[in-house]
């Protein structure tokens, strides 16, 4: 069995959707699992042991009509059994449909649902402590008619050299003490996805107050 998961756009989405690979691997240890993503998001899934192949879709190149057709042919040659389109937009709907996979799964949207064999409404009730973003993605596995992990968290897999480098920098900054350490993303991918600074400041102060921890994050 060969399975393709499509998750274009942002880094956070790509990392979150990577949970599907761990879930699939536990049920289909012999399956070949591929991930279709934008090039700039690749670092967050590097070294993931559950992903067999990463396919990069560069919109600057592949959105051109002739290049898109060539990319469609490339996907079709892979002969996927299953395509799970987490992004669920028109461009990825076309990719899914043209893959000719027997099972094509996505979220339900009026303008794309005819591309797929199974679609799901994203408006679901949260049932576990995993979080709604995780639960919505795991729901996409239901057409495979098997039981998957109910709670699973996205992970970044670092090399030993990356771990040593991080440890050295944290030690130099005196952040490897017995206090908890929190990494905070201050800026979102757009203004709409950025938590208002005045409220974030209150939240960060509360975290430090309650945990006596240290904070690290990017402010650029």
DRENDRENFI-328802 format. One record per residue (C-alpha): residue in one letter; x, y, z. Coordinates in Angstrom, 3 decimals, always signed. Layout:
("A",(X,Y,Z));
...
REM end
This chain:
("X",(+0.000,+0.000,+0.000));
("X",(+1.214,+3.480,-0.883));
("X",(-0.335,+6.491,+0.866));
("X",(+0.056,+10.204,+0.101));
("X",(-0.789,+12.932,+2.611));
("X",(-1.132,+16.476,+1.264));
("X",(-0.631,+19.464,+3.553));
("X",(+0.349,+22.678,+1.840));
("X",(+0.905,+26.166,+3.231));
("X",(+2.182,+26.874,+6.729));
("X",(+4.753,+25.266,+9.019));
("X",(+2.348,+24.717,+11.926));
("X",(-0.139,+22.888,+9.710));
("X",(+2.593,+20.665,+8.274));
("X",(+3.869,+19.749,+11.739));
("X",(+0.373,+19.076,+13.091));
("X",(-0.611,+16.898,+10.121));
("X",(+2.549,+14.830,+10.570));
("X",(+0.724,+12.955,+13.367));
("X",(-1.089,+11.031,+10.634));
("X",(+2.156,+9.278,+9.695));
("X",(+2.707,+7.902,+13.182));
("X",(-0.916,+6.734,+13.333));
("X",(-0.723,+5.100,+9.902));
("X",(+2.638,+3.437,+10.581));
("X",(+1.322,+1.660,+13.670));
("X",(-1.535,+0.142,+11.650));
("X",(+0.255,-0.306,+8.329));
("X",(+3.914,-1.046,+9.144));
("X",(+4.660,-2.149,+5.564));
("X",(+2.969,+0.823,+3.843));
("X",(+4.950,+3.435,+1.921));
("X",(+4.050,+6.850,+3.298));
("X",(+4.654,+10.067,+1.330));
("X",(+4.153,+13.721,+2.368));
("X",(+3.427,+16.528,-0.109));
("X",(+4.395,+19.935,+1.317));
("X",(+5.817,+23.360,+0.422));
("X",(+9.657,+23.496,+0.447));
("X",(+9.960,+26.086,+3.244));
("X",(+8.080,+23.820,+5.683));
("X",(+10.391,+20.830,+5.282));
("X",(+12.657,+21.488,+8.323));
("X",(+9.889,+20.646,+10.840));
("X",(+9.445,+17.138,+9.453));
("X",(+13.093,+16.327,+8.685));
("X",(+14.215,+13.029,+10.262));
("X",(+10.635,+11.962,+10.974));
("X",(+10.991,+8.146,+11.098));
("X",(+7.422,+7.552,+9.922));
("X",(+7.741,+9.443,+6.613));
("X",(+9.276,+7.489,+3.740));
("X",(+9.339,+10.249,+1.121));
("X",(+8.822,+14.016,+1.016));
("X",(+7.468,+15.535,-2.194));
("X",(+7.930,+19.295,-2.482));
("X",(+5.391,+21.454,-4.281));
("X",(+6.878,+24.875,-5.004));
("X",(+4.041,+27.254,-5.970));
("X",(+6.481,+29.641,-7.673));
("X",(+7.318,+26.856,-10.133));
("X",(+4.452,+24.374,-10.108));
("X",(+1.574,+26.846,-10.384));
("X",(+2.553,+27.553,-13.989));
("X",(+0.090,+25.547,-16.168));
("X",(+2.637,+23.350,-17.976));
("X",(+4.579,+22.687,-14.783));
("X",(+1.366,+21.838,-12.928));
("X",(+0.446,+19.285,-15.595));
("X",(+3.928,+17.785,-15.305));
("X",(+3.516,+17.600,-11.520));
("X",(+0.130,+15.888,-11.918));
("X",(+1.766,+13.255,-14.098));
("X",(+4.484,+12.750,-11.492));
("X",(+1.861,+12.136,-8.793));
("X",(-0.098,+9.772,-11.025));
("X",(+3.018,+7.685,-11.751));
("X",(+3.368,+6.978,-8.023));
("X",(+0.164,+4.866,-8.163));
("X",(-1.120,+5.706,-4.691));
("X",(-3.747,+3.500,-3.055));
("X",(-4.849,+6.283,-0.704));
("X",(-4.613,+10.085,-0.834));
("X",(-5.444,+12.117,+2.277));
("X",(-5.786,+15.782,+1.382));
("X",(-5.681,+17.741,+4.625));
("X",(-5.419,+21.054,+2.747));
("X",(-8.591,+20.374,+0.742));
("X",(-8.407,+23.261,-1.744));
("X",(-9.072,+23.256,-5.508));
("X",(-5.423,+22.735,-6.523));
("X",(-4.923,+19.807,-4.132));
("X",(-8.362,+18.459,-5.044));
("X",(-7.213,+18.222,-8.654));
("X",(-3.999,+16.533,-7.514));
("X",(-5.983,+14.038,-5.453));
("X",(-8.432,+13.256,-8.248));
("X",(-5.739,+12.904,-10.911));
("X",(-3.751,+10.542,-8.694));
("X",(-6.457,+7.953,-9.509));
("X",(-6.144,+6.561,-5.964));
("X",(-9.049,+4.276,-5.037));
("X",(-9.499,+6.115,-1.735));
("X",(-9.334,+9.927,-1.702));
("X",(-10.160,+11.667,+1.588));
("X",(-10.572,+15.351,+2.489));
("X",(-12.593,+17.863,+4.461));
("X",(-16.030,+18.666,+3.076));
("X",(-16.159,+21.832,+0.985));
("X",(-18.840,+22.561,-1.598));
("X",(-16.400,+23.480,-4.324));
("X",(-14.040,+20.484,-3.942));
("X",(-16.009,+17.516,-2.527));
("X",(-16.529,+15.870,-5.925));
("X",(-12.766,+15.258,-6.170));
("X",(-12.873,+12.732,-3.314));
("X",(-14.414,+9.391,-2.351));
("X",(-14.913,+10.435,+1.304));
("X",(-15.310,+13.880,+2.873));
("X",(-15.732,+15.032,+6.488));
("X",(-17.215,+18.092,+8.114));
("X",(-14.645,+20.048,+10.118));
("X",(-17.251,+21.163,+12.661));
("X",(-16.813,+18.329,+15.140));
("X",(-17.200,+18.151,+18.906));
("X",(-13.962,+17.800,+20.861));
("X",(-13.882,+14.392,+22.549));
("X",(-10.412,+14.165,+24.131));
("X",(-7.577,+16.215,+25.572));
("X",(-5.687,+15.873,+22.282));
("X",(-7.240,+19.088,+20.940));
("X",(-9.591,+19.792,+18.075));
("X",(-6.802,+20.225,+15.486));
("X",(-5.558,+16.692,+16.219));
("X",(-9.035,+15.154,+16.330));
("X",(-10.056,+16.668,+12.986));
("X",(-7.015,+15.179,+11.304));
("X",(-7.435,+11.739,+12.844));
("X",(-11.046,+11.727,+11.633));
("X",(-9.672,+11.703,+8.076));
("X",(-8.419,+8.149,+8.726));
("X",(-11.905,+6.730,+9.356));
("X",(-12.487,+5.496,+5.763));
("X",(-9.545,+3.099,+6.227));
("X",(-11.794,+1.047,+8.545));
("X",(-9.333,+0.429,+11.318));
("X",(-8.701,+1.715,+14.838));
("X",(-6.118,+4.451,+15.234));
("X",(-4.561,+6.151,+18.234));
("X",(-7.083,+8.492,+19.862));
("X",(-4.464,+10.862,+21.256));
("X",(-1.192,+11.681,+19.577));
("X",(+1.008,+14.778,+19.535));
("X",(+3.165,+16.234,+16.757));
("X",(+6.904,+15.925,+17.310));
("X",(+10.045,+17.446,+15.812));
("X",(+12.870,+14.919,+15.451));
("X",(+16.301,+16.455,+16.052));
("X",(+19.671,+14.985,+15.157));
("X",(+22.248,+14.435,+17.908));
("X",(+24.308,+17.385,+16.646));
("X",(+21.224,+19.641,+16.769));
("X",(+20.514,+18.524,+20.330));
("X",(+24.109,+19.204,+21.404));
("X",(+24.074,+22.645,+19.764));
("X",(+20.792,+23.561,+21.465));
("X",(+22.059,+22.289,+24.813));
("X",(+25.216,+24.378,+24.484));
("X",(+23.259,+27.548,+23.657));
("X",(+20.784,+26.993,+26.490));
("X",(+23.594,+26.298,+28.924));
("X",(+25.395,+29.498,+27.890));
("X",(+22.156,+31.435,+28.416));
("X",(+21.712,+29.706,+31.795));
("X",(+18.367,+28.269,+30.774));
("X",(+19.110,+24.615,+31.571));
("X",(+18.393,+24.943,+35.254));
("X",(+15.679,+23.031,+37.059));
("X",(+13.011,+25.515,+35.940));
("X",(+10.473,+24.646,+33.222));
("X",(+11.305,+26.053,+29.781));
("X",(+8.563,+27.249,+27.405));
("X",(+9.000,+28.081,+23.732));
("X",(+6.469,+30.711,+22.681));
("X",(+5.600,+31.747,+19.141));
("X",(+4.870,+35.451,+19.452));
("X",(+3.940,+36.161,+15.831));
("X",(+1.486,+34.226,+13.681));
("X",(+1.675,+33.813,+9.914));
("X",(-0.591,+36.857,+9.520));
("X",(-2.094,+39.652,+11.620));
("X",(-5.304,+37.623,+11.944));
("X",(-3.345,+34.680,+13.380));
("X",(-1.249,+36.759,+15.810));
("X",(-2.467,+36.966,+19.401));
("X",(-2.894,+40.653,+20.418));
("X",(+0.387,+41.732,+22.096));
("X",(-1.287,+43.328,+25.133));
("X",(-3.132,+40.058,+25.915));
("X",(-0.114,+37.910,+25.158));
("X",(+1.957,+39.918,+27.648));
("X",(-0.607,+39.173,+30.378));
("X",(-0.614,+35.473,+29.444));
("X",(+3.199,+35.225,+29.484));
("X",(+3.379,+36.952,+32.865));
("X",(+0.812,+34.491,+34.219));
("X",(+2.782,+31.492,+32.898));
("X",(+5.951,+32.698,+34.614));
("X",(+4.023,+33.472,+37.813));
("X",(+2.429,+30.032,+38.023));
("X",(+5.382,+27.909,+36.856));
("X",(+8.430,+30.039,+37.761));
("X",(+9.691,+28.974,+34.352));
("X",(+11.759,+30.581,+31.607));
("X",(+10.489,+31.671,+28.203));
("X",(+12.174,+31.550,+24.819));
("X",(+10.703,+32.654,+21.508));
("X",(+11.084,+34.551,+18.283));
("X",(+10.097,+38.211,+18.069));
("X",(+10.945,+38.775,+14.382));
REM end
